[in-house]
């Protein structure tokens, strides 16, 4: 009997010890490793801890500068740009479209062959955004627009057109495309088409024809804008005082109204229904739209440091390539004003990120224990403003 009681008491003591050790270990791990959440540019977490104290570590804190971060290579995966080509396919399926139109008494035609993969790529892209320049300036259709422009210029040489007449010939081509409303052809009330879609579909509404005209004329070197009117959209083309007709001033220049949905309208000719309407100017902005996602997670620790795997994904939403992109990964030190970091930081050169592609880098950051920190990703490029993204602030026990 005594032996049974002793065994039962021993079992209770052992169970209590195991539960205590489990609870203590869990609290210890949370205190040491911390919790680092992901951050996304435009909705990033910037929750600096108000009680973050000064560092007590003997590890030096160095200012953040271009020279403070060494070049850092990751064995696998290496820092890279997503090079997947959505158009690399063995498929031999194409759309062939022939367009006919008149300009100055000349009957003209052009036949264009477009792989179905390009059309399907644009169909799968979102069509809800109101950044119409992204539709007009997308880079993936440049080769097809270029083929058309070569044909326009060759036609112009044959018919002794001036450079301005070549531009008017492009406008006549767009005006000759059939008008089709979005809700009839797509089932959506608003469905802005990319130029490839309009060319394959053989027409579109006022948004679609204006986007197509803007894409062609921009590629030819003309300065254009889109003009949004109540229930309508048109094109504006930059001209001087020698032109006549309706124009809008933008950035100190005149942009003359161009109707894209009906033939017979010249530069400056505006339909009477829109003469007194308020217009919204939509410029062609060739700056890439970038978003950044930052993640960090505990990797390991030793007596002095805790190590975090940190990775950053940069997405270019277009309309143009992001040039000379570099990405910095750093662990910041208090007071979290982007002036101090725990070394080493890592600067990785990504290069060009094309429209609709990603850049990805990762590295390991170490933080001395008994300190507050946050992980940061800073993205630089030649043709967009720097972007900073931060995790929440944590205390590394």
Helices and strands as residue ranges (DSSP letters): H 2-33, E 39-40, E 61-63, E 69-71, E 80-81, E 94-103, E 106-115, H 116-124, H 132-136, G 139-141, H 142-158, H 163-175, E 178-179, H 182-185, H 195-201, E 203-204, H 206-219, E 224-229, E 232-239, E 247-250, E 253-258, G 272-274, E 280-283, E 290-301, E 305-316, E 322-333, E 340-353, E 358-368, E 371-381, E 384-390, E 394-396
